[in-house]
């Protein structure tokens, strides 16, 4: 019930839901790079897997030849051959 009320307030005020609810944002450039925003921590990184913890979800990206081009507390850029991305609710 409370979550529905929060969504109604955010919608009525035209606020960006991703910022208000702390959702991760994932942007792809083809299958060779991705930028993730609003993540909390890097759980696992190898040349084939990237796992990130968000506020309400975990993100797992799989592929090969991964490297992290840059990261800071707000966003991370992954490069390599991306095969899949999966969100898991926590």
C-alpha positions in Angstrom: 0.0 0.0 0.0 2.7 2.5 1.0 4.7 1.7 -2.2 1.7 2.5 -4.3 1.3 5.8 -2.5 4.9 6.7 -3.1 4.6 5.9 -6.8 1.5 8.1 -7.0 3.3 11.0 -5.4 6.3 10.6 -7.6 4.1 10.5 -10.7 2.0 13.5 -9.6 5.2 15.6 -9.0 6.8 14.4 -12.3 9.8 13.1 -10.5 12.1 10.6 -12.1 11.2 7.2 -10.6 14.7 5.8 -11.0 16.2 8.5 -8.7 13.4 8.4 -6.2 13.3 4.7 -5.8 17.1 4.1 -6.3 16.6 1.8 -9.3 19.7 0.8 -11.3 19.8 2.1 -14.9 21.4 0.0 -17.6 22.3 1.5 -21.0 23.8 -0.6 -23.8 25.8 0.5 -26.8 25.3 -2.5 -29.0 26.6 -5.7 -27.5 30.1 -4.3 -26.7 29.6 -1.8 -23.9 27.2 -1.0 -21.1 26.9 1.8 -18.5 25.2 1.1 -15.2 24.0 3.9 -12.9 22.8 3.8 -9.3 24.6 0.6 -8.3 25.7 0.2 -4.7 28.7 -2.2 -5.0 30.6 -4.6 -7.2 29.9 -8.1 -5.9 31.9 -10.1 -8.5 34.0 -9.2 -11.5 35.8 -11.6 -13.9 36.5 -11.5 -17.6 33.1 -13.3 -18.1 30.8 -12.1 -15.3 29.9 -8.8 -13.6 27.6 -8.9 -10.6 26.4 -5.6 -9.1 24.3 -5.0 -5.9 21.6 -2.3 -6.2 19.2 -0.9 -3.6 16.4 -3.4 -4.5 18.0 -5.7 -7.1 21.1 -7.5 -8.2 22.4 -7.3 -11.7 24.4 -10.1 -13.4 25.9 -9.4 -16.8 27.6 -12.3 -18.7 29.8 -12.5 -21.7 33.5 -12.6 -22.5 36.6 -10.4 -22.6 35.1 -8.0 -20.0 37.0 -5.0 -18.7 35.8 -2.1 -16.6 36.6 1.1 -18.5 35.8 3.3 -15.5 33.7 3.3 -12.3 32.9 5.7 -9.5 30.2 5.8 -6.8 27.5 6.7 -9.4 28.2 4.8 -12.6 30.3 2.0 -14.1 31.2 1.3 -17.8 31.7 -2.3 -18.8 33.3 -3.2 -22.2 33.6 -6.6 -23.9 31.2 -9.0 -25.6 28.0 -8.9 -23.7 25.7 -11.9 -24.0 23.1 -11.4 -21.3 22.0 -9.2 -18.4 19.6 -10.3 -15.7 18.1 -8.5 -12.8 17.2 -10.4 -9.6 14.9 -8.9 -6.9 16.2 -9.0 -3.4 
